[in-house]
Structure formats: C-alpha cells, structure tokens
C-alpha cells in the first residue's frame, strides 16, 4: 500500500507546477509526502551493494569550468524549469552519483585560482602556479627558461602509456587552459600559437600550445573543440568565416597543423571534421582517429548555438565514447564544459547556466553508453565564481527573475541572481539602476554586481567532486585538488602507483560475483552429492 501511495505522490509531483508567488505542489503540504520520500532514499542507501572494488577499464572526467556549488544549484533549478517544473526538486545527472567530496582549488601562488594552475592539479596531480600548464611550481609564468626540467605529465599520458585510447572534448578552443594541461608544458597558458609568444621565448626553444597538441603525445585518438585559427598560417581565411579577418590563421611559422595531421593519419582511419553534419555522418566503427575543430576560437554558447551547423557537447561526447570504447584496453576521456566560465566572466548568467545544463545532459548520455562496473566517472570543477542567488525568492521563482522584495535602502527591485563583482555594476544619476523596466530575462542581461570590473572574477571556495564507478568511494570528505588524478589512476592501474595491481582479482568484480557465487556453490555441493 505504501508503495502505491508513494508512486501516486511521485507521479502527481511531476504534474503539479506552481504558477507564481507562494504556490507550490499541493502534495507537499502532506507530511507523508516528505516522510515517504525520505524513507525511499534511506532504503536505497541501505540496499546499496558493496563498494565497487573493480578495476576501472575506462576513465571519464567531466570538468565544468567555473562550476561552483551555486552554479550547480542554479543549473538544477533551470533544468527543472525548462521542463515545466518548479525546479528546486529537480535531480541533475551528477546528483545521482553516489559519492561526493569537496576539492580545495587554490594555486601554489594564488588564494583564488586560475584555470591553468587548477588544470595542472586535477590532470597532472601536482599543484602549480597560476597561468601555467603542465609544469610544476618551480616554473615561473612568462619565463620560458624555467620550463625545462619542470615538466609534469598528465593522466591522459599515463593512460596512453598503458595502451588505452585517449580523448579530449571541450567547448573552448582545444589549446585553452583545461585541455592544454592534458598534453602541453607551458609557462604561459595564452601561448596558443607562435603568434602569441614573445621572440625571446621562441628563441629559447619554447613551443606554442597548438604545436604541442600534436607533438607531445603522438596519436591522441579523439580531439574535439574549437581553435581552428591557431592551426593555420597567418592570414589564411577560415573555411566557415572567409570574410572575417579576426578568424584568419595566426601562425607565423607557416605551418598548417591540420593538414599535417590529416597526412599523418589518413592511412589509419583518421578523419578531420569542422561542422556538425560531418561529425554525425561518421561511422565510429570506421574511425580510429578524429580531429574536430568547429570554430576558429571557442565554440558558441549553448543558448546561442546553431543547431544545424554546430554540434552540442552531448553529441560530441557520444561520438567520442563510441570511438574510444573500441579499444579492449579501455580509454581515458576528458570532457570540459568550458564556456560556463566565460558566461560568468561576462556576468551573463543565462548563458553560463544553459551551458551547465548542457554539460549535465552530456553526463547523462555518457551514463547510457557506459557501465559503473568498469567505468569510473568523475564530475568536478576547476574553481568557482562570485556568482550567487538569493533574496528569499518564492518556490518556483524564475531563476533569472526578480527577488520578491525591493531593497530596503533605495526601494528598487533586484534580480535573485547577483555577482560579487563584474561588469554588471551600473550607476544611473549616481544611484543604483532601477531595473523595473529592464529586460532582465534577456540572455545578454548582466545581473547587478557589487564591485565594478570589466570581467567578473573567480571565487575561492571549494568545489564539488561527484564520482561513480570502480573505487569511486575514495572521493570522500575534503581533498586537495591534485588528489583527483591519483585516485583515477589508482582505480585504472595506470601511472606510477600500481603495486596493488599485481594480483589478478578480476573474477571478483561485482559484475561477475553472481557467476563466482554459483561456481563456489557447485564446488561445495557436487562432492557432497557424489
């Protein structure tokens, strides 16, 4: 009877949508609604199987750039509201992960981190200075001569060295801070091509990041994102925007890195694509190497994406997994929702949150294509932002809407979403702008901020780590950010910490435990019957 009642409550909760004000689903007034929901959650926890001690064949890391806890919560509400729900009760795909921890994000030289030093931490396993990728804290930003001898390798390389396939999927340019830490060693995250490098750095032998993408770790199996212009000789017209000068090639060395890659892989099932149609027309069974560069620089925000020409993060992730999973030794895949960060920097909350929701969709698609028995999936962020929402908003309030009360000082309204600093700071006649008649639901509206800055800043608080799959329970409590790749490597028996891998315990995998149990039973019963 209780099960029937609970099912009815859940079904009704999906139909009831508050209209405005203090309205909320009627069934939530009944204490039994909350008691039964809590009991169901408790039973699920009590019935959870033993900790997953399997060896991880596959590793997937989802990195939401700038996706702090306030962003996760707001994205959850937005996801629900996009589906016609109040939003607060919605469950993100990452919410379903059974193990959650917190990560401390500071850089070795910065209390509030940047994306390069953090990427070095969660990919290479060592904390580093802000603005540097793939080098230890001995390397000094901008000083090329501090690079040599201070290079550190990433979990992508550790996986490749063990014969696994590896891939990178990002919504930024593929030589941006997060993806570049997987393969590059640079004392300046902004050295995308040789055009952005000072003459003394080039003379000292430092390489631009685009060049390192193809030279440092040969044969990265899947690479998708933006950044076409950093691959072509200077002034080469872009294939998609031939009349836009700032999309032209930037390289001073005259190299066409894309053509070099095509020539090297064409006899090994290599494919280069630059639009959605080309990507989705591929048969993954016939692709061993894939290079997809869909914009001259970063990809479009999800809210603004051209659905006909530009692939979504979810579509890129699906293709990547279908190619990588052909390797019987497994794979490592880095997926970055990179433009969450860019939205926040511009105080463009709507763009940031729609990108966060899209990354959650990609997490859900990956879940359908993988198994928790052999795939360790980790979802985390490099840092947070000074993004917040509050103001005692009513249940189901539009996440981009006004708080229900006005300021008790200037008696003007304000949106629930605000920023601690950034370009949203605005004075009109020496006073805070009155947004009564402002279109604050417009995608380009910048919620008000407390401190005027051209670009909103990162936040310094801890960020979440969600994990599921083999040894996911090792993510617990509060950890330094550089702990993350060490756990993933330990679970997959790659990298330097492999002492626990000497014994073959594969027959004890959760997936095979029922078979093993039956086998042991036969060993006991058959001799007895004989």
N, C-alpha and C positions, 0 to 999 in steps of 0.2 A: 504494500500500500504506500509506504514511504517513497519507494522508487517511482511509482506512478505520479505521486504528488510532486516530487522533485522534477520529473520530466515535464509536467504541466507548467510548473513555475518557470523552468528554463525556456520553454517554448514561448510562454507569454512574454517573458522579458525581452525576447527578440522582436516582438511585435509592438510593444509599448514604447512610444517615443515622446518625451516631454516637448511641449510646444514652446513655452517661454517662462520667464520668471522662475518661481519656485517649483514648477511642475516636475515630476519625476515618475518613473514607472509605478503604477498603483500597487503591485505586489510587494514592493519593497517596504510598504508600511507594515506588512505582516512579519513579526519576529521569526516565524518559522522559515521564511524565505532565507534569512541570513544564517539561521542555525543549520538548515539542511545543506546549504551551500558550504558552510564550514565543515560539516561532517563529511561531505563528499570529498573535499580537499584533504581532510585528515585521513580518510580511508585510502585515498590514492597514495598518500605518503607512507602509510603503514604497509600497504601491499606492494610497495616498490621492491623490485627484485634486488638481489645482492649487487654491491658495487661492481661496475663494469671493469674488470681487470684484463680485458683483452688487449692485445697488441693492436695499435692503430695502423691499419694499412694506408688509410688516407687522412690527410690533414687539410682543413679549410679554416682560414682566418678571415672573418668579416670585420673590417675596420671602418667605423663611422667617424670620419674626420670631424672633430669638434662636437661629437655626440655625447655631451654630458647628461647627467640624470635629468635635469629639467627638460632637455630636448627629447629624451626618451619618453618622458611622461606626456609632454605636449603632443608628440607624434602619435602616441597611443590614443589620445583623445581625438586627434584629427582623423586617424584611421577609422575610428568608430563613427564619427560624424559624416565622413564621406560615404558610409554605408547606411546613413539614416538613423543612427543610434545617438544616445546622449554623448557617448564617447568615453566616459571615465571608466566604465566597466569592461571596455574592450580588452582583448588579450592580443598582444603582439606575438609574432612568431618567436622572438627572442625571450619573451616572458615565459614561454613553455620550457625553456631549458632548465634542467633540474638543479644545476649548480651555479651559484653566483658568488662573485668576490668583488673586491674593490682594488683598484690599481692606483698607486701614487705616481703622479706624472711629471714631477719636477725634473729639469735637466741638471747636469752636473754644475752648470754655472747660472741657472735660472730658476727662481721660485715658481714662476708661471712659464710653462714650457712652450716651445715652438714645435712644429710638426716634424722637423728633421731629426732633432735630438731624440724625440719620443719614438720615431720610427726605428732609429738605430737600436733603441732599447727593446721594443717588442718584436723586432725581427732578428737582431744580431745578439741579443742577450746581454748587452753592456750599456750602461748609461753613458751619455755623451753630451757634448756642448751644443747649445742652441745653434741652429743654422748649418750643422754638419751632418753628413750621412755616411754610414759605413766606415766610420773611423772612431777611435777611442777618444777619451777626453784629453789625451796628450796632444791631439791635433787642434790647432788654433784656427778659428774661422778666418777665411781670406788668405791665410798664409800657406801657399802651395808647398813650401819646403817642409811643412810639418806633416804632410800626408804619408810619405814613405815610411814604412815600419810601424805605422799606427792603424793599418787597415784591419777591419774585423769582418768576418763573413756572416752571412745570414742563414736562417733556417731553410730558405729556398735553395741555397747552395748545398747545405747539409743533405737535403732530400735528393738533390740531383746526384750528389756523390754516391748515394746508395742505390742508384739506378731508378729512382722514381721519376715520373713526369712532373713538370712544374709549370705553373701558370700565374699570370698577373692580370687582373681585370680591374679597371678603375674608371671613374667618371671624370678624372682630371687628365692632364697631359701625363703620359706614361713615364716621363722623367721628373715628375713632381716629387715632393718630399717623401711621401709614404712609399710609393712604389720604388723610388730610386734606392732606398736603403736596402732593398732586397738584392741589388746587384752592383751598386756603384760605391766608390770610395771618393768622397769629395769634401773639401773643407768649405765649400760654399754650395748650398742647395740650389742656388739660382744659376749655376753654370750649365744651363740646358744644352746649349751648343757652343761651339768655339767663339761665336759672335758675342756671347755674354761674358767671356773671360778676358781678364787683362793680359797684355802682352807678356808680362813677366811670368805669369802662371803658365802660359803656353810654352815659353822658352825653358821653363824649369821642368817641363815634361808632364804636367798635369793634363788629364783628358777631360773633355766635356762629358756630361752625363749621357746624352744620346748615343755617343760613340761607345761608352762603357756598356750600354744596354746590350750591344751585340758582341762585344769583345771579352767582357769579364767572365761571363758564364755562358759559354757556347751552347747553342741549341736549347734556349728556353722554349718550351713546347708551345705555350699559348701566351700571347701578349695582346691585350686589347685596352684601348683608351683613346686619348687624344694626343696631340703633339706632332702632327704631320710636318709643320713648317720647320721644325728643328732637324729634320732628316734630309732636307733638300738644299742644294746650293743657293746662295743668296740671290734674291730677286726671281727665283723660279716661281711661276704662277701656280696657285693651288688648284687642284683638279675640281674642287667644288665651288670655290670663290675666285675665279680667274681675274676678276676686275677689282679685287680688294687688296690693296698694296700691303696692309699690315698682316695679311695671311700668307704672304710670299715666303719662300725659303729664306733661312737665316744663315746658313753655313758659309763660312769664309774659306774653308779648305777645299771647296768644290766637290765634295763627296756627296753622292746620292746613296744614303744608307739603306733606303728601302729597296732600291734596285740591287744593291749588293746582297741584301738578304734574300731577295727573290732568286737571284742567280745561284746562291748557295743552296737553297732548299727546293728548287723546282724539281729535282730528280728524286726528292724524298718526301713527296706528298705535302709540300709546303704551299700555302695559299695566303695571298695578301688581299684584304678587302678594305673598302673605305666607306661603305654605306650599309644600311640595314638589309636591303634586298640581296646584296652579295653575301652577307653573313648568313642569312636564314636559308639561302639556296644551297648552302654547303651540306654535304652528307658527311657527318662526323666520322663515319667508318672509313672514308677515303681521305681523311685529313690527319696528318701526324704533326704538322707544324702550322701555326696560324698567327699571322700578324694582322691585327685590325686597328686602324687608326681612323677615327670617324670625324675628327675636327682638326683644324690647324693648331689649335691650342686645347683648352679644356672643352669637354662635352657640354651641351646645353643643360640648363637646369631641367629637372624632370617636368616641372609645371609648364615649361615653355618648349619642351622637346617636340620636334616634328615627328609625329608618329609614323609617317610614311617613309622618311629617309634615315632617321636616327634610331638605332637600337636602344632599348631600355637596359638598365643594369640587369634586370631579371633575364632578359633574352640573352645577354652576353654570358651570364653565369651558366645558363643551361647549355649553351654550345660548348663552353669551356669544359664543363664536367663530362659531357658526352665524349669529348676528345681525350681528355686526360685519363678517364677510367678504363680505357683500353689497355693500359699498362698493367700486367699482372702483379707488378711490384707496388702498385698504388701511385699516389700523387700528393703534391702539396699545391694548394691554390690560395693566393692572396686576393681578396676582393675588397675594394675600397669604395665606399660611398663618399667621395671626396668633396662634393660640392655642398654638402651640409655646412661645412666650414665656410665656404665662400659666401653662402647666403647670410650666415650670421655676421661675417665681417662687414657686409654691406647693410646690416640691420634689416635685412629682407627676410623676416621671419617666415613668411608664407613659402618662399622658395626653399628655405632651409628645411622646413618641416615636411614639405612634399617629397624632398629628396630622402629624408629619413624614412618616410613611409615606403618609398620605392625600395630602399635597401632591405626593409623588413619583408617585402614581397620576394625579393631575391633570396632571402634566408629561407622562406617557405618553399620556394622552388627547389633549392638545394636539398631541403629535407626530403622532398619527394623522390629525389634522384640518388639518395644515399641511404645508408643504414647505420644506426647507432652502434651496431655490433662491431663495425670495422672502421668507422669514420669519426674522428674527433673534430668537432666543430666548435670554434671559439668566436664569440662576438664581443668586441670591445671598442674603445675609442682611444685616440692619442691624447686628447685633452678636452676640456670643457670650454664654455664661453660665458660671458657675463650676461647671459640670456635668462630671463625669469618670467613667470606669470603668476599673478595673484589678484589681490583686490577683492577678496571674498565673493568671487563670481558664483552665480547660482549654478546648480547642477544642469549640465547640458548646454551651458552658455557657449556660444560660438567661440572657439579657441582664439580667433582673431578679433573678437568683438570687444565691446566696452565693458569695463567693470560696472557693477550695478549702482555704485555711488560716485559722487563727484568729489573732488579734492575739498578738504575742509579749510584750505587756506585761500586758494584762488577760485574755488567753486566751479571749476571746469572739469569736464569728463576726461577720462583717460582709458586707454585700452588695457585689457588684462595683461597682455604681453608688454614688457618693457625691457630695456637694456641698461646695464650699469654705465656704459659709455658708448660712444659711437656717433655716426652721422645723423641720428635721429634727434639730437639736441637742436631745438629751434626756438628762437625768441621772436615775438611779434610785438612791436612797440614796447620793447623792454620787458615783456612778460611771456610766460609760457603760452604756446599756441593753443587756441581753442579749437579742438578737433570736432566740434559738434557737426559741422557740415563738410568734414573731410572724408573722402572715401578710404577709410582705414581697412577695408577688406580688399583693396587693390593689391595685386601681387608686388607692386613696387613701392607700396607704402612702408615707411620706416618708422616703427614704433618709437615713442619718445625715449630719450636716454638722459641720464643724469649729468654726464660729462661730455663736452663736445670733442669729438675726434673724427678725423677723416675715415678711419677704419676701426670698427669695434674690435676689442681685444679678446684674447683667450681668457679663460677662467682657470684658477689654480687648484680647484678642488679635485678630489679623487673621482675616477670614472668607473663605471661598472664593467665587469667581465662575466659574460654568460658562457656556460660550457655544457656540452653534452657529448656522450660517446665514451670510448675507452679512456679510463683514468681521468675523466672529467672532474671527479671529486677532489683532485689535487688542487683545483681552484677553490679556495675557501678563505674566508677572512680577508685581511688587508695585506697586499703584497707590493713590493717594488715592481715597477712596470717591466723591468728586464727579466723578471721571473717567467713571463709568459712563454717565450720560445723554448726555454729549457724544459718546461712541462710537456709541451707538444713534441719536442724531440725525444724526450724520455719515453713518451707513450708510443712513439713510432719506431723506436730503436734506431735513431739516426743521430748524427753529431758525435760528440766525444763521450757522452755518458751512456755507455751501452753494456756495462758489466752485468746488468740484470737480464740481458738478452741471450746469454749463453745457453740457457736451458730452454728446450723446446716445450712450451706449455700450451701449444695451440689447441690440443684436444680438450683443454679445459675452458675454452671460450664459451661464453654464455649461449651463443647460437648452437653449440654442439652439446651442451650439457644434457639435454634430454636423451640424445643418442648415447652419450657416455654412460648415463644412468642405466639405460636399458642393457647396455653391454655388461656392466658390472653385475646387474641382477642375474643375467644369464650365467655368468661365471660362478655365481653362488648357487643357483638353483639346479642347473643341469647336473653337476656332480652329485648333488643330493638325491636327485631322482634316479640317477644311474645306480 
